[in-house]
Amino acid sequence: MSFPNATYTLSTKVNVTGTTRAPGDPNQFLLPWWQQTIFFIAFAGILLISAGGNLVVIWIVLAHKRMRTVTNYFLINLAFADFLISQLNLPFTFLYLLYQDWWFGTFFCKLSCFISPCTISASVLTFMAIAVDRYIAILYPLRPRMPKRHVIVAIIFIWLFSIALALPNLIYFETATYLAGTVCFITWPLETDLAYNYILLVLNYLLPLLTLVSAYSRVGMELWGSRAIGEETSIQTEMVKSKRKVVKMMIVVVLIFGICWLPMHVYYLLTSHYRSITEYKYIQQIYIIIYLMAMSNSMYNPIIYGWMNSRFREGFIHAFCWCPCRRCKRSRTKLRLRRTLFPTAARAEKYGSDRNGSLMHTLTEYVDTESSCTRRSNQCHSTLRRGSPRRTENAL
């Protein structure tokens, strides 16, 4: 989205984040040092966690053949969009909001304001693609899964649509320099900006959330509300539980997205109709909090994956094996001990090298099956020892 009230008038004042700025007062919006420190700590945390977490998610899926599923390819696209917004929008916009002075030139003004709606649109369309994939897989299990070439085509379409939706920001954003500093603003009329923000609100928030709520409600009814005809086997029970885990994880991801971006959309709606709000004394601090809350959405998804999916969790442990903290050491020790769960050399070659390409895939699979049974009886463990590792693999 564009900066709030970042338009300028050919008068003696410039509107930036909704407040009036006299050209000769460069320190008018300089916040106290303790407020700047708090905001900088939050900014640094979001930037580092988002960059590191999303890159690790991409590595986990691309580097391990067993993880290359339809859903995970869409998760790569989601991680890539979150990485872009955290690196190409957050640093520039945060400093601009904090110091009310654009230091980065016209190119980065256009790029930063283009990246924000583009990546948000890519994220929500990816949510919808995952929901459609889950909907078909659960409600119509006999239908063939989406082939990978269709996934690639869907991702290309997602980005083409997102680029087209954000293109006006790339064209109409400019910079202007005044005595008090430089501003990054959009050159079209206020009425056009209001209409554009309403379009973004509908296409990037309201319509996707309504679609996702409908799709996951139907999926939830199927997974939690229906019963299988006849006696349910242990394999069927494991498959249903695996599907429930994936659906739960995606519901949490979508819910966090809706919560993080809700204050931003409410702010735009209120300031569009009640301009006096932008003259509030602490509006700069309020908007920075709202902005950081929206940007923090880019760092939550890797945390959710590691929390709710055992394969991603083991992948994160493997990626951060250098961590010296005690808990990570315990996790690495368990990971090494679990290597004894591997089958004999012949079976390891069958399940590891031929099918997966590396021992990490076999390790991830065995760890996943064991962790899914840690709270069950010893019967589950004996079943795992007798059965094929494919029986209880996660749907993800």
Secondary structure, DSSP 8 states (H G I E B T S, - for coil): ---TT--B-SSS-EEETTEEE-TT-TTTT---HHHHHHHHHHHHHHHHHHHHHHHHHHHHHHH-GGG--HHHHHHHHHHHHHHHHHHHTHHHHHHHHHHS---SHHHHHHHHHHHHHHHHHHHHHHHHHHHHHHHHHHH-TTS----HHHHHHHHHHHHHHHHHHHHHHHHHEEEEEETTEEEEEE-S-HHHHHHHHHHHHIIIIIHHHHHHHHHHHHHHHHHHH---SS---HHHHHHHHHHHHHHHHHHHHHHHHHHHHHHHHHHHHHHHH-GGGGG-TTHHHHHHHHHHHHHTHHHHHHHHHHHH-HHHHHHHHHHTTT--SHHHHHHHHHHHHGGGGS--HHHHIIIIIIHHSSHHHHHHHHHHHHHTTTTS-HHHHHHHHHS-TTTT----
